[in-house]
Amino acid sequence: MESINEFFREHRITEVECVIPDMTGIARGKILPKSQFSSGEKMRLPTAVLIQTVTGDYPDDDSITGPTDPDMVCVPDASTVTLVPWAEDPTALVIHDCVHFDGSPVEISPRHVLRRMIDLFGQRGWKPVVAPELEFYLIERNTDPNEPLRPPIGRTGRPETGRQSYSIDAVNEFDPFFEDVYDYCDAMQLDIDTLIHEVGAAQMEINFLHGDALDLADRVFLFKRVVRETAFRHNIYATFMAKPMQDEPGSAMHVHQSVVDAQTGQNVFSNADGSPSDLFLSYVAGLQTYMPAVMPIMAPYVNSYRRLSRHTAAPINLQWGYDNRTVGMRVPNSSPDSRRVENRVAGVDVNPYLAMAATLACGYLGMVQGLRPKPPMSTSAYDLDYELPRHLEDAVEVMRDSKDIGKVLGESFVHAYCSVKEKEFDTYFRVISSWERKHLLLHV
């Protein structure tokens, strides 16, 4: 607590946002006066907060958190204290860990799930290294959910109408927005790297430098909020939906990942002569084998599966290849020290803690089981069959049935997470869409 209090004194903090990420990746918590936060009394929240669905409902199964709706204790992680740069009064934000009253971790907490996965690597003498890339859209303000989304107006006074991949001028359309994003990220020490314009109209991508998985998940968690808050201040919206517009490509969170020796820092994906190691090939094979079982995490909503379509810069199967963007697992050209695999399956709508944990879990299982991958693809994988679940309902069933995934991510977590996704699907299934009214109302 002393390092947190020192931060408060340095920045003359008056309020503290105490947050935890729930299973959807939404920030839940409380805003406290600085004096109350520093009093030493731990914040409490109902454990059920973790399993609130994106619609605000809860699973019907009360065995997940217990029939009495008990509290949990939220413990501040001093390494996460940062400023809330858009707040009117000097405000800090601290991410918390969730524990029971006896100090044991709440196993369904997304942050704990990722920590659990990192610990499994550590027990083998390994340390995972990740680098996420986030795509998102800037859109015109939309207060009517029945209206389609549209690109916003930039400095030219006109919306984008064509594809502008890597266009500098297209990014410059929104310079004031990005200047504020960079300023906020600097104030919060999020260390974002590259900014590019992606394929879609007003679709952008921000890359992060490689590093520790939990630290990067924290930064992605906070970055999403930065982008949305900045957009509000520029009278536009920013969306991290996986497929926000019908005729535009979807948005992904690609995760570059490698594994290093925890003591030497050497990349275990490369042999001494620079060739790919058996551990590297097993990691790729683990992604190929277990990715279907973690699809409810990688594609967490009904909308997520609209992104995973043929010829839309999104994978439809579990192939891998060298510098091949049509496959699910791409191996970029690199030096032996930087050998890595890029998982291209996850949408940007994921909970970053769970997505990191899930992709690491697949690779870990491949390594410890000594799996071997299929031959790499050197041609387009779009012409092959779909190998990933096509719908959320099917994906949840595959995840529930995977004993290996339950073992590494935690059986109680898998049960809770699948229950949340089932509740969300049930809520969605009750909605009658405009397509149904348009094509069925007077014709069937």
Phi and psi in degrees as a GROMACS rama.xvg file:
@    title "Ramachandran Plot"
@    xaxis  label "Phi"
@    yaxis  label "Psi"
@TYPE xy
-62.4434  -40.051  GLU-2
-66.3021  -35.0523  SER-3
-66.691  -45.8656  ILE-4
-63.4192  -34.977  ASN-5
-64.5484  -41.062  GLU-6
-60.6409  -42.9997  PHE-7
-61.1306  -43.0179  PHE-8
-66.5587  -42.3969  ARG-9
-61.0205  -38.9036  GLU-10
-103.52  7.43727  HIS-11
53.2789  46.0632  ARG-12
-66.5298  137.733  ILE-13
-114.383  -24  THR-14
-133.651  154.246  GLU-15
-132.013  125.564  VAL-16
-89.0524  114.155  GLU-17
-101.076  110.071  CYS-18
-124.332  151.824  VAL-19
-131.514  148.364  ILE-20
-86.6693  129.942  PRO-21
-86.9026  -171.28  ASP-22
-69.0642  -22.5949  MET-23
-82.9078  -13.1305  THR-24
92.7851  5.88192  GLY-25
-78.3623  141.066  ILE-26
-79.1201  118.3  ALA-27
-113.396  157.201  ARG-28
153.186  -150.091  GLY-29
-139.543  154.171  LYS-30
-107.442  121.592  ILE-31
-118.937  148.975  LEU-32
-61.5922  147.882  PRO-33
-57.1147  -37.7139  LYS-34
-63.7252  -38.1718  SER-35
-70.4411  -40.1589  GLN-36
-61.1807  -42.3541  PHE-37
-80.109  -1.80851  SER-38
-70.8343  -16.405  SER-39
96.2107  -8.22674  GLY-40
-79.1619  125.588  GLU-41
-73.042  142.057  LYS-42
-73.4196  142.608  MET-43
-120.3  145.564  ARG-44
-140.41  151.988  LEU-45
-61.4187  135.785  PRO-46
-58.3905  -29.9442  THR-47
-64.4995  -16.4204  ALA-48
-56.8376  -33.0956  VAL-49
-65.8042  -26.5802  LEU-50
-109.589  20.3073  ILE-51
-68.1506  134.76  GLN-52
-79.2191  170.613  THR-53
-66.3432  -18.2114  VAL-54
-94.2504  -0.882454  THR-55
90.6755  7.62659  GLY-56
-93.7627  -178.969  ASP-57
-135.187  149.562  TYR-58
-57.7145  152.051  PRO-59
-75.5862  -16.5476  ASP-60
-81.7193  103.061  ASP-61
-81.0712  2.15594  ASP-62
-76.19  -13.6601  SER-63
-64.7942  -47.8237  ILE-64
-114.587  -5.63436  THR-65
104.512  148.415  GLY-66
-70.3478  -13.6935  PRO-67
-95.2307  1.37881  THR-68
54.6904  61.2449  ASP-69
-75.6037  162.324  PRO-70
-82.524  162.852  ASP-71
-128.735  162.977  MET-72
-100.995  135.111  VAL-73
-107.078  117.149  CYS-74
-104.933  122.816  VAL-75
-66.526  137.413  PRO-76
-96.4562  108.571  ASP-77
-59.8304  -26.048  ALA-78
-71.5419  -11.4022  SER-79
-102.616  -2.94951  THR-80
-62.1759  132.739  VAL-81
-154.148  171.243  THR-82
-83.275  155.346  LEU-83
-106.258  90.0514  VAL-84
-68.1533  -19.2369  PRO-85
-89.917  -5.77645  TRP-86
-70.6187  145.806  ALA-87
-69.0054  -43.941  GLU-88
-96.0864  154.604  ASP-89
-58.8351  110.919  PRO-90
-127.551  138.362  THR-91
-110.944  159.235  ALA-92
-126.034  136.304  LEU-93
-132.774  124.55  VAL-94
-80.7622  138.024  ILE-95
-113.357  154.331  HIS-96
-99.1059  151.746  ASP-97
-105.267  124.814  CYS-98
-133.93  159.259  VAL-99
-79.5923  173.876  HIS-100
-67.5684  -18.6691  PHE-101
-88.3097  2.83887  ASP-102
92.0448  -7.80976  GLY-103
-75.3888  148.455  SER-104
-69.3152  148.257  PRO-105
-78.3578  111.418  VAL-106
-68.8109  -18.7919  GLU-107
-91.6644  1.30866  ILE-108
-71.0274  127.295  SER-109
-56.417  -37.5726  PRO-110
-65.7246  -37.3307  ARG-111
-68.0615  -38.5115  HIS-112
-59.1665  -42.8107  VAL-113
-68.4304  -42.3328  LEU-114
-59.4654  -41.5484  ARG-115
-58.5728  -41.8042  ARG-116
-68.3151  -42.0304  MET-117
-61.9966  -38.9746  ILE-118
-63.3151  -36.7967  ASP-119
-62.6869  -40.9794  LEU-120
-62.0676  -44.4406  PHE-121
-59.5783  -35.2915  GLY-122
-65.8121  -19.6056  GLN-123
-97.2971  1.88888  ARG-124
82.5556  18.6659  GLY-125
-113.435  157.005  TRP-126
-135.445  120.5  LYS-127
-76.2591  145.952  PRO-128
-125.561  132.453  VAL-129
-131.078  159.12  VAL-130
-146.936  104.538  ALA-131
-85.4384  151.216  PRO-132
-124.959  124.683  GLU-133
-113.378  124.829  LEU-134
-101.24  145.747  GLU-135
-157.385  163.103  PHE-136
-109.987  141.686  TYR-137
-93.6466  133.743  LEU-138
-136.214  159.215  ILE-139
-63.8427  146.12  GLU-140
-53.7276  133.335  ARG-141
-135.763  107.042  ASN-142
-101.678  -3.40217  THR-143
-114.218  107.489  ASP-144
-64.3052  -12.4498  PRO-145
-82.6285  -11.4984  ASN-146
-93.4025  138.044  GLU-147
-63.0478  155.043  PRO-148
-81.2788  149.773  LEU-149
-133.624  150.657  ARG-150
-63.0849  150.018  PRO-151
-80.3174  169.923  PRO-152
-85.4307  128.567  ILE-153
-95.4521  -160.903  GLY-154
-68.8339  -21.4904  ARG-155
-77.8708  -11.477  THR-156
84.3747  7.21996  GLY-157
-128.889  144.461  ARG-158
-78.42  157.247  PRO-159
-65.3982  139.477  GLU-160
-123.605  -13.8186  THR-161
-125.628  174.191  GLY-162
-76.6026  131.947  ARG-163
-130.593  45.4417  GLN-164
-54.9791  128.236  SER-165
62.6162  16.7944  TYR-166
-75.0827  124.948  SER-167
-71.0868  -42.0692  ILE-168
-62.3186  -35.8399  ASP-169
-67.7609  -34.5382  ALA-170
-69.2554  -40.4402  VAL-171
-62.1633  -19.7802  ASN-172
-54.3963  -28.3583  GLU-173
-122.977  35.5655  PHE-174
-54.0615  -46.2522  ASP-175
-59.1815  -37.5997  PRO-176
-62.0557  -49.7563  PHE-177
-70.6713  -30.9447  PHE-178
-60.8971  -40.8206  GLU-179
-69.0463  -38.8789  ASP-180
-58.9853  -46.964  VAL-181
-65.0417  -39.4253  TYR-182
-63.2599  -45.3685  ASP-183
-64.1373  -42.5435  TYR-184
-65.2008  -37.1048  CYS-185
-63.6346  -43.4747  ASP-186
-63.3307  -32.1528  ALA-187
-94.4365  -0.466179  MET-188
55.9077  48.7042  GLN-189
-86.9847  -14.717  LEU-190
53.0475  53.7844  ASP-191
-75.6858  156.66  ILE-192
-111.389  -102.567  ASP-193
-85.5886  143.827  THR-194
-117.879  128.593  LEU-195
-137.674  161.502  ILE-196
-91.1233  127.664  HIS-197
-88.3648  -169.34  GLU-198
-67.1277  -43.1331  VAL-199
-73.6628  165.017  GLY-200
-66.9661  118.486  ALA-201
59.347  30.9361  ALA-202
-96.6657  126.954  GLN-203
-118.761  164.352  MET-204
-139.236  134.32  GLU-205
-119.618  131.513  ILE-206
-107.537  149.392  ASN-207
-110.881  148.413  PHE-208
-69.1688  154.43  LEU-209
-69.5025  153.156  HIS-210
177.332  -160.723  GLY-211
-64.8487  138.775  ASP-212
-64.4195  -43.1148  ALA-213
-67.8498  -41.3675  LEU-214
-62.0427  -43.1441  ASP-215
-66.8375  -37.6637  LEU-216
-62.8414  -41.6926  ALA-217
-58.4656  -44.569  ASP-218
-68.2348  -39.5209  ARG-219
-64.3684  -43.0403  VAL-220
-54.3641  -46.3153  PHE-221
-76.1457  -34.7581  LEU-222
-62.159  -41.1067  PHE-223
-57.4797  -40.3575  LYS-224
-68.4476  -38.8577  ARG-225
-57.2582  -48.1663  VAL-226
-63.976  -44.9189  VAL-227
-64.1176  -44.9332  ARG-228
-62.9718  -41.1894  GLU-229
-63.5338  -42.2615  THR-230
-60.2806  -43.2376  ALA-231
-55.5445  -40.2916  PHE-232
-73.4584  -11.405  ARG-233
-111.42  17.4329  HIS-234
60.1884  31.8265  ASN-235
-133.097  176.908  ILE-236
-113.403  156.63  TYR-237
-124.578  133.602  ALA-238
-125.835  139.25  THR-239
-107.335  21.8826  PHE-240
-60.36  147.782  MET-241
-70.9233  -34.3159  ALA-242
-142.404  79.8568  LYS-243
-79.3945  -25.9745  PRO-244
-128.954  138.277  MET-245
-58.5649  -44.225  GLN-246
-102.354  14.573  ASP-247
-117.695  153.134  GLU-248
-65.5511  159.98  PRO-249
-80.4776  176.16  GLY-250
-113.987  134.061  SER-251
-115.749  165.105  ALA-252
-120.381  90.2216  MET-253
-72.0976  138.836  HIS-254
-122.696  110.264  VAL-255
-78.6597  136.145  HIS-256
-145.905  141.497  GLN-257
-143.754  174.02  SER-258
-133.058  132.196  VAL-259
-117.333  157.255  VAL-260
-67.1488  126.124  ASP-261
-62.498  -26.5137  ALA-262
-92.0979  -43.4207  GLN-263
-95.1554  -21.3594  THR-264
78.9275  4.03263  GLY-265
-74.9575  140.979  GLN-266
-71.4169  115  ASN-267
-77.4988  -3.16659  VAL-268
-78.694  -8.57912  PHE-269
-123.78  140.282  SER-270
-78.0471  170.942  ASN-271
-60.3242  -30.9302  ALA-272
-85.5993  3.72178  ASP-273
91.9301  -3.81208  GLY-274
-80.6251  160.769  SER-275
-63.4128  135.71  PRO-276
-85.0195  164.74  SER-277
-61.4422  -35.4996  ASP-278
-63.5379  -37.0299  LEU-279
-62.6879  -48.9286  PHE-280
-63.6046  -36.9081  LEU-281
-67.6565  -36.5908  SER-282
-61.8276  -46.7205  TYR-283
-59.7651  -43.4999  VAL-284
-63.1943  -36.5851  ALA-285
-62.9652  -40.1408  GLY-286
-62.6316  -42.7017  LEU-287
-64.5219  -38.3221  GLN-288
-77.8179  -41.6454  THR-289
-106.38  -5.50423  TYR-290
-58.8513  -38.2949  MET-291
-58.9855  -30.069  PRO-292
-79.1249  -11.9845  ALA-293
-114.222  15.1138  VAL-294
-62.3038  -31.1269  MET-295
-61.4759  -21.6183  PRO-296
-85.9115  -43.6137  ILE-297
-74.4029  -26.6414  MET-298
-135.989  79.5833  ALA-299
-81.1511  -8.16636  PRO-300
-131.201  165.162  TYR-301
-56.0087  -42.2194  VAL-302
-61.1354  -29.275  ASN-303
-59.1575  -33.3518  SER-304
-78.49  -14.4519  TYR-305
-69.7325  -26.2518  ARG-306
-71.4738  -33.692  ARG-307
-84.1339  72.3664  LEU-308
-125.788  153.103  SER-309
-61.3287  137.944  ARG-310
61.9038  34.8715  HIS-311
-126.815  27.0998  THR-312
61.3405  25.0753  ALA-313
-130.844  144.28  ALA-314
-74.0229  150.56  PRO-315
-121.435  -2.81953  ILE-316
-148.236  -171  ASN-317
-110.894  27.0051  LEU-318
-74.008  162.161  GLN-319
-135.288  160.841  TRP-320
-172.306  164.743  GLY-321
-86.1083  121.575  TYR-322
50.0818  44.7861  ASP-323
-121.85  110.063  ASN-324
-85.4954  1.59107  ARG-325
-91.1935  -6.62571  THR-326
-100.303  166.355  VAL-327
-74.6203  -32.2981  GLY-328
-122.748  101.262  MET-329
-98.6591  136.572  ARG-330
-107.071  105.642  VAL-331
-67.7503  154.726  PRO-332
-64.6063  132.083  ASN-333
-161.595  170.612  SER-334
-76.4666  163.217  SER-335
-56.3349  -37.4777  PRO-336
-66.13  -25.0519  ASP-337
-107.06  12.7883  SER-338
-58.4192  133.007  ARG-339
-156.164  168.078  ARG-340
-124.096  139.036  VAL-341
-103.918  114.268  GLU-342
-83.5191  115.866  ASN-343
-102.777  10.0625  ARG-344
-80.3526  -41.3123  VAL-345
-64.7837  137.098  ALA-346
-81.5816  163.388  GLY-347
-76.6767  -5.35249  VAL-348
-82.8736  5.45648  ASP-349
-73.9509  159.584  VAL-350
-74.74  118.24  ASN-351
-62.1825  -32.991  PRO-352
-64.9515  -45.0307  TYR-353
-73.7244  -36.2472  LEU-354
-65.1147  -41.7256  ALA-355
-62.7833  -45.6503  MET-356
-61.9257  -41.1529  ALA-357
-67.2091  -46.9269  ALA-358
-67.8153  -36.6175  THR-359
-66.6794  -36.1955  LEU-360
-61.8607  -42.8228  ALA-361
-63.6597  -47.4246  CYS-362
-64.181  -40.1888  GLY-363
-60.2496  -46.3602  TYR-364
-61.898  -37.8738  LEU-365
-63.2139  -39.6407  GLY-366
-68.4997  -47.312  MET-367
-75.0969  -22.9763  VAL-368
-94.0614  -5.07053  GLN-369
63.5375  37.652  GLY-370
-70.7283  157.52  LEU-371
-120.194  136.106  ARG-372
-81.2341  165.957  PRO-373
-69.0418  164.882  LYS-374
-60.6721  146.113  PRO-375
-68.0401  149.805  PRO-376
-88.8592  131.784  MET-377
-111.9  0.635869  SER-378
-122.026  -173.737  THR-379
-71.4892  131.201  SER-380
-87.3456  -6.32187  ALA-381
-67.4306  -21.3363  TYR-382
-84.65  -4.80692  ASP-383
-90.22  173.736  LEU-384
-72.201  158.629  ASP-385
-67.1623  135.325  TYR-386
-122.263  -9.03962  GLU-387
-97.6567  152.239  LEU-388
-53.9879  141.449  PRO-389
-94.6397  -13.1232  ARG-390
-141.28  153.497  HIS-391
-60.8039  -41.13  LEU-392
-60.377  -43.2881  GLU-393
-66.7836  -39.5684  ASP-394
-63.9117  -40.8068  ALA-395
-61.5842  -40.0118  VAL-396
-63.1536  -40.826  GLU-397
-65.2776  -40.5935  VAL-398
-65.943  -43.1536  MET-399
-60.283  -32.0249  ARG-400
-85.2675  -8.19019  ASP-401
-88.1125  105.37  SER-402
-68.6989  -35.8874  LYS-403
-66.1221  -42.4839  ASP-404
-66.1263  -39.7528  ILE-405
-61.5504  -35.2168  GLY-406
-68.5627  -39.7143  LYS-407
-88.2901  -35.3147  VAL-408
-87.6771  -18.6338  LEU-409
106.516  121.962  GLY-410
-63.6332  -38.0864  GLU-411
-65.5784  -36.851  SER-412
-65.4521  -48.3728  PHE-413
-58.0894  -42.9331  VAL-414
-61.9221  -45.6242  HIS-415
-65.8743  -44.6286  ALA-416
-64.7074  -44.8739  TYR-417
-62.3906  -35.6126  CYS-418
-65.3781  -38.4476  SER-419
-63.256  -45.5186  VAL-420
-67.0409  -36.9128  LYS-421
-64.7317  -39.695  GLU-422
-65.2733  -41.4256  LYS-423
-64.1925  -39.9936  GLU-424
-65.592  -41.2808  PHE-425
-60.7802  -39.6333  ASP-426
-65.2998  -42.9068  THR-427
-63.1851  -40.933  TYR-428
-64.8742  -20.2111  PHE-429
-79.6799  -11.3473  ARG-430
-83.5915  131.891  VAL-431
-94.4572  120.926  ILE-432
-84.5613  164.596  SER-433
-64.72  -32.4493  SER-434
-59.6057  -43.6767  TRP-435
-64.9361  -42.3152  GLU-436
-66.2283  -37.3595  ARG-437
-69.9573  -43.7374  LYS-438
-100.944  -17.5991  HIS-439
-110.495  -26.3897  LEU-440
-52.1712  -48.9031  LEU-441
-116.869  10.7088  LEU-442
-120.972  -8.41971  HIS-443
